[in-house]
């Protein structure tokens, strides 16, 4: 599971189209979860867990009454962020 979305690389002031975004880690408690979101060229590269373009740490409060597990909730949370408003799911 992951997301397809562009990645703006501020150091080089360029946008890389259609990157694969994958949750690498989730930790925390029922009060707050920390999510590490990793960016890769594509799913094939992401499956090797090497050559990340970038990673970002995000936090959200999980819904303990949701039928979705924390990973699905984390992806849903990411898609609420303005920079991921156009992201598409990739299974």
C-alpha positions, 0 to 999 in steps of 0.5 A: 500500500502506498500513494502516488504523488509529486515530490517538490525537492526544495534544495534543487527547486524541482518537482519529481512527478509520480513518486511513490510514498510509503509509510516506513514506521509508525510508533506512539500511543492511542493519544498520538501516533508518529508516522515516518513517510518515505518518498521513492522513485517508484514502488519497485525501488520502495520495495527494496527500502533503499534510495529514498528521495526524502522522509517526513515525520508526521503526527496524528491522533488515531481513531480507536473506534475506526474499523481501519487499522493504524496504517490505513488511518495514517494514509487517510490522514496524509491525504488530508494534507494540502500537498497530498490532496491529489494523491492516488492510492496504489496497492 
